[in-house]
Amino acid sequence: MSAVTTAEKALQRSGSRPLSLSRPALPRLTGFCAALGLLAGAGQARAADWPFEGLWDCEVGVFEFTETTYDPGNAPMEIVDVAPEGDTFTLTFSDNYQLSLAMNPDGTMTWYSPVSGDSFLCRRAP
């Protein structure tokens, strides 16, 4: 006995009718599902701040990180992407410059530029 036949017999015994969608119902259902997906995506937001946000004393100066900017002290740079990988975050800026921030278990942060090779140990600034 095939699975379809078994399912059909179970429906007949229960008195239920199988679900059938008419052609006019499909576009409405598709539109509803698309709208639901858009609403779900629109409501997605980060639940908490990035762990690197705030003021950090990074040996050569105090750096400020917000959700959307990085300010090394001379001019804020717009962050266009944050790529988290475990406790490390790669920030990408509008000019495609990148830097990595590694959150250390002791509460410090390692700032690293793959372009210059510079690396600084950062502590939260008061």
N, C-alpha and C positions, 0 to 999 in steps of 0.2 A: 504494500500500500504506500503510495507516495505521500510526501509531507503535505502537499496541497489538498489531496483527498482527505487526509486526516483533519486538517484545519476546517475544510468545508463541512465535514460531518459534525465536528464539534460545534460549529456555528448553527447548524440545523437543529441539533439537540437542545442548544441553549435558547433557541427562538430568536437570536439576534440576527441582524442583517449585516452583511459585510459592508464596510465603508466604501462608497464609490463617489468619486468627484466628477461632476459634469464638467464639460469643457468651459462654460462660463465661470465656474467657480475657481478654476485653476489660476487665471490671471489675478483675481482678487486675493487668493491665498499667496501667490508669489509676491504681489505688492505688499501684503501685510508682513510677510517674512522679511522682505527687504527693508521695510520701515522699522521693524523690530530690530534688525541688525544695525541700522543706522543709530537708533536710539541707544542701543547697548554700547556702541562705539563712542557715541557722544558723551556718555556718562563716565567713560573710563578716565580716571585721573589717578595720579600717584597718591597713595594713601598717606605718605609721610615725606618729609624732606629727604633729599639726598644726604648721606652721612657726611659728605664733604662740605656742605653748605655752612657758611659762617666765616669768621675771621680766623686766619691762621698765621702764626709767626713762622716763616719759612727760611730762617737763617739770613737771607739777604734782604728781607722786607716782610711786611704784613700783606698777605694776599687775601682778597675777599671773594668768596664764591656764593652766588645765589643760584636759584633754579635756572636762570637764563643768562647770567653773565659771570665773567671771571675778570677781576680787577687786580693786576699785579702792582698797582700803586700809581701808574702813570695815566692809563686810560682803560675803561672797561671794554672787554671783548665779548661779543655775543656768542653764546654757546648754541650751536645749531643741532648738536646731537650728543647724547650721553649713552655710551655702550657699557653697561655693567657686565662684569664677568667675575663672579664671586665677590671678593672684597676689593676688587680693582675696577676703576671706572676710567674709560678713555673718553676724553672730551674732544669734540671736533668743533672748530670755529669756522666762520664764513670764508676765510681764506684757505681752508683745508688744513690749517695747522692743527696738530693734535698734541695733547699731553695726557699723561696717565697719572692717576691718583690712587695710591694703594693705602687702604685703611689697615693700620697695624693693630694687633691685639692689645697693645698697651695704650691705645687711644691717640697715638701719633698718626701722622699721615706722611707717606713718601710721595713727593712731587717729582715727576720724571718727564723730561722732554726727549723723545727719540730723535728729534732733529739736531739739538745741540749736544745731547748726551749729559746735560746738567741734571743733577739730582739733589733734592733738598729734603731734610727731615723737618717736618712741620709740626708745631704744637698749637693747640687752640689758644688764640689770643684772648686776654681778659677783656 
